[in-house]
Amino acid sequence: RLVGDQDETVWMVLPSGRGQAVFRLKEAELSSSLIDGTFPDFQPIIPRSYNTHAVLSTAQFLKACKAADIFARQASHSARLTITPGAGSEPGKLQVNATAAETGQGETVIDASVEGAAVEIAFNVKYLVDVLNVVNTPNVAIEATGPASPGVIRPVGRDDFLHVIMPMHLGR
């Protein structure tokens, strides 16, 4: 936030023995303490397989999630994703749905290339918006095993990024 949209160079310095990272700009300096200790092993929480794999437009998915968040704010930001494979020449679908008692219901359906079984899973839509805002590829893949297992979001064409997102309880 300190840099904003400026093209200014930011210098990062790691002074030895001080356990700090220092970021220097023309008009400001920001220092941060480095966390002492061992970073937890995150590899075990990354799903190794999936039952459903959908590829869809990043921009359309982001727009659908932002619209769903208008309704989801009153319900812990919970949005229901229903991924359905296509039949014959029909494309698959990803439906983003959020409901609020006072506001009503929002629903967006996006065409997707879907492999595997149909799945219905709920996520905190704020976390979906956060990851989709930084994905800079035209298409994104979402992988799911089931309604109670973590989902994975991957930018199509990049192997250096993935986002694991935990599901929310599906209320009926």
C-alpha positions in Angstrom: 0.0 0.0 0.0 2.9 2.3 0.7 4.0 2.0 -2.9 0.6 2.1 -4.5 0.6 2.4 -8.3 4.0 4.1 -8.5 6.8 2.9 -10.7 9.3 3.8 -7.9 12.0 1.2 -7.2 11.7 -0.5 -3.8 14.9 -1.6 -2.2 14.8 -4.6 0.2 17.7 -5.0 2.7 18.2 -7.9 5.1 20.7 -6.6 7.7 22.7 -9.5 9.0 22.1 -10.6 12.6 19.1 -8.3 13.1 16.2 -10.6 12.1 14.6 -7.8 10.0 13.7 -7.0 6.5 13.9 -3.3 5.6 12.1 -1.8 2.5 13.3 1.5 1.3 11.5 3.9 -1.0 12.3 7.5 -1.9 10.0 9.0 0.7 9.6 6.2 3.3 11.3 3.3 5.0 9.4 0.2 6.4 11.0 -2.4 8.6 9.6 -5.7 9.6 10.7 -8.4 12.0 11.3 -11.8 10.5 9.5 -14.7 12.2 11.8 -16.8 14.2 11.4 -20.5 13.9 10.5 -23.2 11.4 7.8 -22.6 8.8 5.1 -25.3 9.1 5.2 -28.1 6.4 2.3 -27.1 4.1 2.8 -30.0 1.6 0.5 -32.4 3.4 -2.6 -30.1 3.0 -2.2 -29.8 -0.7 -4.6 -32.3 -2.3 -2.7 -34.7 -4.6 -5.7 -35.8 -6.6 -9.2 -34.6 -7.5 -12.5 -35.9 -8.6 -13.5 -32.8 -10.5 -11.4 -30.4 -12.6 -13.0 -27.3 -14.2 -11.3 -24.7 -16.4 -13.0 -21.4 -16.9 -12.4 -17.7 -17.6 -10.6 -16.0 -14.8 -12.4 -12.7 -15.5 -15.9 -14.3 -15.5 -15.2 -16.3 -12.4 -14.0 -13.1 -10.6 -17.0 -11.2 -11.7 -19.4 -14.0 -10.5 -17.6 -14.1 -7.1 -17.8 -10.4 -6.6 -21.5 -10.4 -7.4 -22.1 -13.4 -5.0 -20.2 -11.5 -2.2 -23.0 -8.8 -2.2 -25.4 -11.5 -1.0 -22.8 -13.7 0.9 -21.8 -10.8 3.3 -24.8 -11.6 5.5 -24.0 -15.4 5.5 -20.3 -15.4 6.6 -19.3 -14.8 3.0 -20.4 -18.3 2.1 -21.0 -19.0 -1.6 -22.0 -22.3 -3.1 -20.2 -23.6 -6.2 -21.9 -26.3 -8.3 -19.7 -27.8 -10.9 -21.4 -29.9 -13.5 -19.9 -31.7 -16.5 -21.3 -31.1 -20.0 -23.5 -33.5 -21.8 -22.6 -34.3 -25.4 -21.7 -31.1 -27.2 -22.9 -28.9 -24.3 -20.2 -27.3 -22.2 -19.8 -27.9 -18.5 -21.1 -25.3 -16.0 -19.9 -23.7 -12.9 -22.7 -22.1 -10.9 -21.9 -19.5 -8.2 -24.7 -19.0 -5.7 -25.1 -17.0 -2.6 -28.2 -16.3 -0.5 -29.0 -13.7 2.1 -32.3 -13.6 4.2 -32.7 -9.8 3.7 -31.1 -9.2 0.3 -32.2 -12.2 -1.7 -30.2 -14.6 -3.9 -27.5 -14.1 -6.5 -26.7 -16.7 -9.0 -24.2 -16.7 -11.9 -23.6 -19.6 -14.4 -20.3 -19.8 -16.3 -19.4 -22.1 -19.1 -16.5 -24.3 -18.1 -14.5 -27.3 -19.4 -15.3 -29.9 -16.8 -13.7 -33.3 -16.3 -14.9 -35.7 -13.7 -17.9 -35.9 -11.4 -20.3 -33.2 -10.5 -19.7 -31.5 -7.2 -21.3 -29.0 -4.9 -18.9 -27.2 -2.5 -19.1 -24.0 -0.5 -16.2 -21.5 -0.1 -15.7 -18.2 1.6 -16.1 -16.0 -1.5 -13.8 -13.3 -0.2 -10.9 -15.8 -0.4 -11.9 -16.7 -4.0 -11.9 -13.0 -4.9 -8.5 -12.5 -3.2 -6.9 -15.3 -5.3 -8.6 -14.4 -8.6 -7.5 -10.8 -8.2 -3.9 -11.9 -8.4 -4.2 -14.6 -11.1 -2.9 -13.0 -14.3 -3.8 -15.7 -16.8 -7.0 -15.7 -19.0 -8.2 -19.0 -17.6 -8.1 -20.7 -14.2 -8.6 -24.3 -13.1 -10.5 -25.3 -10.0 -10.1 -28.8 -8.6 -12.2 -30.4 -6.0 -12.5 -33.8 -4.4 -15.8 -33.4 -2.5 -17.8 -30.9 -0.4 -15.7 -31.5 2.8 -12.2 -31.5 1.2 -9.9 -28.6 0.3 -10.2 -27.1 -3.2 -7.2 -26.0 -5.4 -7.1 -23.1 -7.7 -4.4 -23.0 -10.4 -3.8 -20.4 -13.1 -3.8 -22.3 -16.4 -0.4 -22.3 -18.0 1.6 -21.6 -14.8 3.2 -24.2 -12.7 4.6 -21.8 -10.1 1.4 -20.9 -8.3 -1.5 -22.7 -6.6 -4.0 -21.7 -4.0 -5.5 -24.1 -1.5 -8.9 -23.1 -0.2 -10.8 -24.8 2.7 -14.5 -25.5 2.2 -17.3 -24.2 4.4 -20.1 -26.3 5.7 -22.9 -26.7 3.2 -26.2 -25.8 5.0 -29.3 -27.3 3.5 
